[in-house]
């Protein structure tokens, strides 16, 4: 049941990212076998977690461990019945915002 719940949440996030960022974004279907990230897109490595209670520090380390030196770890998570949250390093956030010239 947990695996199904996780896969469902990954598909939900991929659909949101496809609609808003890039239609080519896909789930990493070999993640279970290869211990990789849930979603890979360019320099970004996404871990997607939907749980009853969030413990994102552990998840962020998991995303960092899946990164190559040039990649940036991101955790997308949601408590059951909660809203989606994005967790990334401040330095990566500042670069992202700087790229948008906000």
DSSP file (Angstrom, degrees, kcal/mol; ACC not computed):
  #  RESIDUE AA STRUCTURE BP1 BP2  ACC     N-H-->O    O-->H-N    N-H-->O    O-->H-N    TCO  KAPPA ALPHA  PHI   PSI    X-CA   Y-CA   Z-CA
    1    1 A X     >        0   0    0      0, 0.0     4,-2.5     0, 0.0     5,-0.2   0.000 360.0 360.0 360.0 -42.9    0.0    0.0    0.0
    2    2 A X  H  >  +     0   0    0      1,-0.2     4,-2.6     2,-0.2     5,-0.2   0.903 360.0  50.9 -63.5 -40.8    2.8    2.5    0.9
    3    3 A X  H  > S+     0   0    0      2,-0.2     4,-2.5     1,-0.2    -1,-0.2   0.909 111.6  47.6 -63.1 -41.5    4.6    1.8   -2.4
    4    4 A X  H  > S+     0   0    0      2,-0.2     4,-2.3     1,-0.2    -2,-0.2   0.905 111.6  50.4 -64.6 -41.9    1.3    2.4   -4.3
    5    5 A X  H  X S+     0   0    0     -4,-2.5     4,-2.0     2,-0.2    -2,-0.2   0.907 112.1  47.9 -62.4 -42.8    0.7    5.6   -2.4
    6    6 A X  H  X S+     0   0    0     -4,-2.6     4,-2.4     2,-0.2    -2,-0.2   0.918 111.9  48.2 -65.1 -44.6    4.3    6.8   -3.1
    7    7 A X  H  X S+     0   0    0     -4,-2.5     4,-2.3     1,-0.2    -2,-0.2   0.885 110.7  52.1 -64.1 -38.9    4.0    6.0   -6.9
    8    8 A X  H  X S+     0   0    0     -4,-2.3     4,-2.1     2,-0.2    -1,-0.2   0.909 110.3  47.8 -62.8 -42.7    0.7    7.8   -7.0
    9    9 A X  H  X S+     0   0    0     -4,-2.0     4,-2.5     2,-0.2    -2,-0.2   0.894 109.5  53.2 -66.9 -39.5    2.2   10.9   -5.4
   10   10 A X  H  X S+     0   0    0     -4,-2.4     4,-2.8     1,-0.2    -2,-0.2   0.926 109.9  48.3 -60.0 -44.6    5.1   10.8   -7.8
   11   11 A X  H  X S+     0   0    0     -4,-2.3     4,-2.4     2,-0.2    -2,-0.2   0.900 109.9  52.7 -62.3 -40.5    2.7   10.7  -10.8
   12   12 A X  H  X S+     0   0    0     -4,-2.1     4,-1.9     2,-0.2    -2,-0.2   0.930 112.2  44.6 -60.0 -46.1    0.8   13.6   -9.3
   13   13 A X  H  X S+     0   0    0     -4,-2.5     4,-2.9     2,-0.2     5,-0.2   0.908 111.0  53.4 -67.5 -42.2    3.9   15.7   -8.9
   14   14 A X  H  X S+     0   0    0     -4,-2.8     4,-2.8     1,-0.2    -1,-0.2   0.921 108.6  50.6 -58.0 -43.7    5.2   14.8  -12.4
   15   15 A X  H  X S+     0   0    0     -4,-2.4     4,-2.1     2,-0.2    -1,-0.2   0.910 111.4  47.5 -61.6 -42.5    1.8   15.9  -13.9
   16   16 A X  H  X S+     0   0    0     -4,-1.9     4,-1.7     2,-0.2     5,-0.2   0.937 114.1  46.9 -63.2 -46.3    2.1   19.2  -12.0
   17   17 A X  H  X>S+     0   0    0     -4,-2.9     4,-3.0     1,-0.2     5,-1.6   0.885 111.4  51.9 -64.6 -39.1    5.7   19.8  -13.2
   18   18 A X  H  <5S+     0   0    0     -4,-2.8    -1,-0.2    -5,-0.2    -2,-0.2   0.917 112.0  46.0 -61.7 -43.7    4.8   18.8  -16.8
   19   19 A X  H  <5S+     0   0    0     -4,-2.1    -1,-0.2    -5,-0.2    -2,-0.2   0.811 126.4  27.6 -70.1 -30.1    1.9   21.3  -16.9
   20   20 A X  H  <5S+     0   0    0     -4,-1.7    -2,-0.2    -5,-0.2    -3,-0.2   0.720 133.9  13.1-108.4 -24.0    3.9   24.2  -15.3
   21   21 A X  T  <5S-     0   0    0     -4,-3.0     2,-0.3    -5,-0.2    -3,-0.2   0.769 121.3  -9.2-119.7 -62.2    7.6   23.7  -16.1
   22   22 A X    > < -     0   0    0     -5,-1.6     3,-1.6     1,-0.1    -1,-0.2  -0.944  42.2-148.1-153.3 121.5    8.5   21.1  -18.8
   23   23 A X  T 3  S+     0   0    0     -2,-0.3    -5,-0.1     1,-0.3    -4,-0.1   0.661  95.8  66.7 -66.0 -14.5    6.4   18.5  -20.6
   24   24 A X  T 3   +     0   0    0     -6,-0.1    -1,-0.3     2,-0.0    -6,-0.1   0.516  70.0 121.6 -85.8  -3.5    9.4   16.2  -20.9
   25   25 A X    <   +     0   0    0     -3,-1.6     2,-0.3   -11,-0.1    16,-0.1  -0.362  39.9 177.5 -63.0 135.4    9.7   15.5  -17.1
   26   26 A X  E     -A   40   0A   0     14,-0.5    14,-0.7    -2,-0.1     2,-0.1  -0.943  31.9-102.3-137.3 156.8    9.4   11.8  -16.3
   27   27 A X  E     -A   39   0A   0     -2,-0.3     2,-1.1    12,-0.2    12,-0.2  -0.484  34.8-118.1 -72.1 150.4    9.5    9.6  -13.2
   28   28 A X    >   -     0   0    0     10,-3.4     3,-1.5     1,-0.2     4,-0.2  -0.792  32.5-175.6 -89.0  95.2   12.7    7.6  -12.7
   29   29 A X  T 3  S+     0   0    0     -2,-1.1     3,-0.3     1,-0.3     4,-0.2   0.641  77.1  59.1 -73.3 -13.8   11.2    4.1  -13.0
   30   30 A X  T 3> S+     0   0    0      1,-0.2     4,-2.9     2,-0.1    -1,-0.3   0.319  74.0 105.4 -94.1   9.3   14.4    2.4  -12.1
   31   31 A X  H <>>S+     0   0    0     -3,-1.5     4,-1.7     1,-0.2     5,-0.7   0.861  75.5  52.0 -59.6 -40.3   14.7    4.1   -8.7
   32   32 A X  H  45S+     0   0    0     -3,-0.3    -1,-0.2     1,-0.2    -2,-0.1   0.917 117.7  37.8 -64.1 -42.1   13.8    1.1   -6.6
   33   33 A X  H  45S+     0   0    0     -4,-0.2    -2,-0.2     1,-0.2    -1,-0.2   0.884 127.5  34.1 -75.5 -39.5   16.3   -1.1   -8.3
   34   34 A X  H  <5S-     0   0    0     -4,-2.9    -2,-0.2     3,-0.1    -3,-0.2   0.388 100.2-122.8-102.3   2.2   19.1    1.5   -8.6
   35   35 A X  T  <5 +     0   0    0     -4,-1.7    -3,-0.2    -5,-0.2    -4,-0.2   0.851  63.6 142.7  58.3  38.2   18.5    3.6   -5.4
   36   36 A X      < -     0   0    0     -5,-0.7    -1,-0.1    -6,-0.2    31,-0.1  -0.212  54.5 -73.7 -95.9-171.2   18.1    6.8   -7.5
   37   37 A X        -     0   0    0     29,-0.3    -1,-0.2     1,-0.1    10,-0.2  -0.330  35.8-119.7 -80.4 165.4   15.8    9.8   -7.1
   38   38 A X  S    S+     0   0    0      8,-1.4   -10,-3.4     1,-0.3     2,-0.4   0.894  96.8  16.7 -72.6 -41.7   12.1    9.8   -7.9
   39   39 A X  E     -AB  27  46A   0      7,-1.9     7,-3.1   -12,-0.2     2,-0.4  -1.000  65.3-165.7-137.1 133.1   12.3   12.4  -10.7
   40   40 A X  E     +AB  26  45A   0    -14,-0.7   -14,-0.5    -2,-0.4     2,-0.3  -0.971  14.1 165.4-117.6 134.7   15.4   13.7  -12.6
   41   41 A X  E >   - B   0  44A   0      3,-2.5     3,-2.4    -2,-0.4     2,-0.1  -0.814  61.1 -61.2-150.6 106.7   15.2   16.9  -14.7
   42   42 A X  T 3  S-     0   0    0     -2,-0.3    -1,-0.2     1,-0.3    29,-0.0  -0.354 121.3 -10.9  57.0-124.5   18.4   18.5  -15.9
   43   43 A X  T 3  S+     0   0    0     -2,-0.1    29,-3.8    28,-0.1     2,-0.4   0.298 119.1  96.3 -86.8   9.0   20.5   19.5  -12.8
   44   44 A X  E <   -Bc  41  72A   0     -3,-2.4    -3,-2.5    27,-0.2     2,-0.5  -0.849  52.2-166.8-110.2 137.4   17.6   18.8  -10.4
   45   45 A X  E     -Bc  40  73A   0     27,-2.6    29,-2.6    -2,-0.4     2,-0.4  -0.983  14.3-160.7-120.4 118.7   17.0   15.6   -8.4
   46   46 A X  E     -Bc  39  74A   0     -7,-3.1    -7,-1.9    -2,-0.5    -8,-1.4  -0.861  12.6-168.4-107.5 132.3   13.5   15.3   -6.8
   47   47 A X  E     - c   0  75A   0     27,-2.3    29,-3.3    -2,-0.4     2,-0.5  -0.977  14.4-158.3-108.2 130.3   12.5   13.1   -4.0
   48   48 A X  E     + c   0  76A   0     -2,-0.5     2,-0.4    27,-0.2    29,-0.2  -0.948  14.4 175.8-114.2 125.9    8.7   13.0   -3.6
   49   49 A X  E     - c   0  77A   0     27,-2.6    29,-1.8    -2,-0.5     2,-0.5  -0.992  14.9-178.4-134.5 129.4    7.3   11.9   -0.2
   50   50 A X  E     + c   0  78A   0     -2,-0.4     2,-0.3    27,-0.2    29,-0.2  -0.975  26.5 152.9-125.8 117.0    3.7   11.8    1.0
   51   51 A X  E     - c   0  79A   0     27,-1.4    29,-1.6    -2,-0.5     3,-0.2  -0.870  57.2-113.9-138.8 166.7    3.4   10.7    4.6
   52   52 A X  S    S+     0   0    0     -2,-0.3     2,-0.4     1,-0.3    -1,-0.1   0.896 110.9  19.8 -67.2 -41.4    1.1   11.0    7.6
   53   53 A X  S    S-     0   0    0     26,-0.1    -1,-0.3    25,-0.1     2,-0.3  -0.999  88.1-123.6-133.9 133.0    3.9   12.9    9.4
   54   54 A X        +     0   0    0     -2,-0.4    25,-0.0    -3,-0.2     2,-0.0  -0.551  29.0 170.3 -82.5 137.3    6.8   14.7    7.6
   55   55 A X    >>  +     0   0    0     -2,-0.3     4,-1.0     1,-0.1     3,-0.6  -0.552  15.3 162.2-135.3  67.5   10.4   13.9    8.4
   56   56 A X  H 3>  +     0   0    0      1,-0.2     4,-2.7     2,-0.2     5,-0.2   0.636  58.2  71.8 -75.5 -16.9   12.1   15.8    5.6
   57   57 A X  H 3> S+     0   0    0      1,-0.2     4,-1.8     2,-0.2    -1,-0.2   0.938 103.3  45.0 -62.4 -44.4   15.7   16.1    6.9
   58   58 A X  H <> S+     0   0    0     -3,-0.6     4,-1.7     1,-0.2    -1,-0.2   0.887 113.8  50.3 -62.9 -40.5   16.2   12.4    6.3
   59   59 A X  H  X S+     0   0    0     -4,-1.0     4,-2.2     2,-0.2    -2,-0.2   0.875 106.6  54.1 -68.2 -37.3   14.5   12.7    2.9
   60   60 A X  H  X S+     0   0    0     -4,-2.7     4,-2.6     1,-0.2    -1,-0.2   0.906 107.6  50.7 -64.4 -40.1   16.7   15.7    1.9
   61   61 A X  H  X S+     0   0    0     -4,-1.8     4,-2.6     1,-0.2    -1,-0.2   0.890 107.9  53.7 -62.5 -38.5   19.8   13.6    2.7
   62   62 A X  H  X S+     0   0    0     -4,-1.7     4,-1.1     2,-0.2    -2,-0.2   0.909 109.9  47.1 -61.8 -42.5   18.4   10.9    0.5
   63   63 A X  H  < S+     0   0    0     -4,-2.2     4,-0.4     2,-0.2     3,-0.4   0.907 111.9  50.5 -65.5 -42.1   18.0   13.4   -2.3
   64   64 A X  H >< S+     0   0    0     -4,-2.6     3,-1.3     1,-0.2    -2,-0.2   0.904 107.2  54.1 -61.8 -41.2   21.6   14.7   -1.8
   65   65 A X  H 3< S+     0   0    0     -4,-2.6    -1,-0.2     1,-0.3    -2,-0.2   0.785 106.4  52.8 -63.9 -27.5   22.9   11.1   -1.8
   66   66 A X  T 3< S+     0   0    0     -4,-1.1    -1,-0.3    -3,-0.4   -29,-0.3   0.532  93.2 100.9 -84.8  -6.6   21.3   10.6   -5.2
   67   67 A X    <   -     0   0    0     -3,-1.3     2,-0.2    -4,-0.4   -24,-0.0  -0.515  65.4-138.7 -84.7 144.6   22.9   13.7   -6.7
   68   68 A X    >   -     0   0    0     -2,-0.2     3,-1.9     1,-0.1    -2,-0.0  -0.523  46.1 -92.7 -80.8 165.6   25.9   13.9   -9.0
   69   69 A X  T 3  S+     0   0    0      1,-0.3    -2,-0.1    -2,-0.2    -1,-0.1   0.777 127.0  47.2 -55.7 -28.4   28.2   16.9   -8.1
   70   70 A X  T 3  S+     0   0    0      2,-0.0    -1,-0.3   -26,-0.0     2,-0.2   0.522  96.6  93.8 -90.8  -5.4   26.5   19.2  -10.6
   71   71 A X    <   -     0   0    0     -3,-1.9     2,-0.5    -7,-0.1   -27,-0.2  -0.501  65.5-137.6 -92.7 158.7   22.9   18.3   -9.5
   72   72 A X  E     -c   44   0A   0    -29,-3.8   -27,-2.6    -2,-0.2     2,-0.2  -0.957  17.7-131.9-117.0 125.6   20.7   20.1   -6.9
   73   73 A X  E     +c   45   0A   0     -2,-0.5    16,-0.5   -29,-0.2     2,-0.4  -0.545  26.5 177.3 -79.7 140.2   18.6   18.1   -4.5
   74   74 A X  E     -cD  46  88A   0    -29,-2.6   -27,-2.3    -2,-0.2     2,-0.5  -0.998  14.7-157.0-139.3 136.7   14.9   19.0   -4.0
   75   75 A X  E     -cD  47  87A   0     12,-2.6    12,-3.0    -2,-0.4     2,-0.5  -0.970   4.7-168.8-113.3 129.3   12.3   17.3   -1.8
   76   76 A X  E     +cD  48  86A   0    -29,-3.3   -27,-2.6    -2,-0.5     2,-0.3  -0.981  23.5 162.5-112.4 126.4    8.7   17.6   -2.6
   77   77 A X  E     -cD  49  85A   0      8,-2.2     8,-2.9    -2,-0.5     2,-0.3  -0.942  22.4-171.8-144.7 162.4    6.4   16.4    0.2
   78   78 A X  E     -c   50   0A   0    -29,-1.8   -27,-1.4    -2,-0.3     2,-0.2  -0.945  21.8-131.5-155.6 132.1    2.9   16.5    1.6
   79   79 A X  E >   -c   51   0A   0      4,-0.4     3,-2.9    -2,-0.3   -27,-0.2  -0.516  54.1 -80.3 -72.4 153.5    1.3   15.3    4.7
   80   80 A X  T 3  S+     0   0    0    -29,-1.6    -1,-0.1     1,-0.3     3,-0.1  -0.351 122.1   6.5 -53.5 132.3   -1.9   13.4    4.1
   81   81 A X  T 3  S+     0   0    0      1,-0.2    -1,-0.3    -3,-0.1     2,-0.1   0.607 115.6 109.5  66.0  13.0   -4.6   16.0    3.6
   82   82 A X  S <  S-     0   0    0     -3,-2.9     2,-0.3     1,-0.1    -1,-0.2  -0.250  72.3 -91.6-103.0-167.2   -1.9   18.7    3.6
   83   83 A X        -     0   0    0     -3,-0.1    -4,-0.4    -2,-0.1     2,-0.2  -0.770  44.2 -93.2-108.6 157.0   -0.5   20.9    0.9
   84   84 A X        -     0   0    0     -2,-0.3     2,-0.3    -6,-0.1    -6,-0.2  -0.445  41.7-166.6 -69.6 136.7    2.6   20.3   -1.3
   85   85 A X  E     -D   77   0A   0     -8,-2.9    -8,-2.2    -2,-0.2     2,-0.4  -0.926  10.8-148.4-122.8 148.9    5.9   21.7    0.1
   86   86 A X  E     -D   76   0A   0     -2,-0.3     2,-0.5   -10,-0.2   -10,-0.2  -0.978  11.7-168.2-118.3 130.6    9.2   22.1   -1.7
   87   87 A X  E     +D   75   0A   0    -12,-3.0   -12,-2.6    -2,-0.4     2,-0.3  -0.977  21.3 145.3-122.2 122.4   12.5   21.8    0.3
   88   88 A X  E     -D   74   0A   0     -2,-0.5   -14,-0.1   -14,-0.2    -2,-0.0  -0.959  52.7 -79.8-147.8 165.2   15.8   22.9   -1.1
   89   89 A X     >  -     0   0    0    -16,-0.5     4,-2.3    -2,-0.3     3,-0.2  -0.357  37.7-124.1 -66.4 146.9   19.0   24.4    0.0
   90   90 A X  H  > S+     0   0    0      1,-0.2     4,-2.8     2,-0.2     5,-0.2   0.896 111.1  55.9 -58.2 -42.3   19.0   28.2    0.4
   91   91 A X  H  > S+     0   0    0      1,-0.2     4,-1.7     2,-0.2    -1,-0.2   0.884 109.8  45.8 -60.6 -39.0   21.9   28.6   -2.0
   92   92 A X  H  > S+     0   0    0     -3,-0.2     4,-2.3     2,-0.2    -1,-0.2   0.883 112.0  51.8 -70.5 -38.3   20.0   26.7   -4.7
   93   93 A X  H  X S+     0   0    0     -4,-2.3     4,-2.9     2,-0.2     5,-0.2   0.924 108.8  50.5 -62.0 -45.0   16.8   28.7   -4.0
   94   94 A X  H  X S+     0   0    0     -4,-2.8     4,-2.5     1,-0.2    -1,-0.2   0.882 110.9  48.6 -63.5 -38.8   18.7   32.0   -4.4
   95   95 A X  H  X S+     0   0    0     -4,-1.7     4,-2.0    -5,-0.2    -1,-0.2   0.909 112.0  50.0 -65.3 -41.5   20.2   30.9   -7.7
   96   96 A X  H  X S+     0   0    0     -4,-2.3     4,-0.9     2,-0.2    -2,-0.2   0.928 113.9  43.8 -63.5 -46.0   16.8   29.9   -8.9
   97   97 A X  H >X>S+     0   0    0     -4,-2.9     5,-1.1     1,-0.2     4,-0.7   0.896 111.5  54.8 -66.1 -40.1   15.2   33.2   -7.9
   98   98 A X  H ><5S+     0   0    0     -4,-2.5     3,-0.7     1,-0.2    -1,-0.2   0.860 103.3  56.3 -61.4 -35.7   18.2   35.1   -9.3
   99   99 A X  H 3<5S+     0   0    0     -4,-2.0    -1,-0.2     1,-0.2    -2,-0.2   0.801 107.8  48.5 -65.4 -28.0   17.6   33.3  -12.7
  100  100 A X  H <<5S-     0   0    0     -4,-0.9    -1,-0.2    -3,-0.6    -2,-0.2   0.565 100.6-136.9 -88.7  -9.8   14.1   34.6  -12.7
  101  101 A X  T <<5       0   0    0     -3,-0.7    -3,-0.2    -4,-0.7    -2,-0.1   0.906 360.0 360.0  53.5  46.5   15.1   38.2  -11.9
  102  102 A X      <       0   0    0     -5,-1.1    -1,-0.1     0, 0.0    -4,-0.1   0.461 360.0 360.0 -76.7 360.0   12.2   38.6   -9.4
